[in-house]
């Protein structure tokens, strides 16, 4: 009996030690906390973002860990950055704007198309119950998923695939966020959006697009133009753009 107890205590100690390592890992890398707070103040709050959940989340997520090492020091600048494979992580303000406009609640289930670095997924995951994210470039999707789990995000489900088709198995979604630009609204995404749900999507040509907010009311999409934006195109498996 005593022996079993000792064994249990030892096991608990090991678990405690392993968990504390993980927390340390994030804290240790948080030399950018002040820079990040300034980014939130000057780029996010000053431009009119008001949702406290979004502000809090942008204050929490260590953006510098989502960019390639050689861009680490630029991670909190007011601009998008390359993340490899010709793709980019969006400018912080655009991430905040797209997140706020969805009017997210903690109980919600959100689908993201274009995982990229995993940054937007992390920002969402601090706000909602479950995040589903799809990336077409295997190496990006895989490294984002490793990073997100290393950072302790447990409510993000990711897969490699063509996001145009959505993720039917887990549909309908309360909200859909598309971070690559097709020329038209993907039909499967429209179908997988819940009644009353919102989708934010950049639509247009390969150079410039319009950020569009769609709301499903009585089975139909109501469209609102938000801002001119520039995203990488949504592509098919063969590399051609949608
Ligand atoms: N949300 C990302 C930024 C995404 S950049 C972040 O926070 O870092 C857009 C991403 O969409 C790229 O990684 C690109 O590979 C991906 N993408 C392009 N077409 C896609 C498709 N059909 N399905 C899924 N992802 C796609």
Boltz pocket constraint, residues with backbone or C-beta under 6 A from the ligand:
constraints:
  - pocket:
      binder: B
      contacts: [[A, 83], [A, 87], [A, 88], [A, 89], [A, 90], [A, 113], [A, 114], [A, 115], [A, 116], [A, 117], [A, 118], [A, 119], [A, 120], [A, 121], [A, 134], [A, 135], [A, 136], [A, 137], [A, 140], [A, 161], [A, 162], [A, 163], [A, 164], [A, 179], [A, 180], [A, 232], [A, 233], [A, 234], [A, 235], [A, 236]]
      max_distance: 6.0
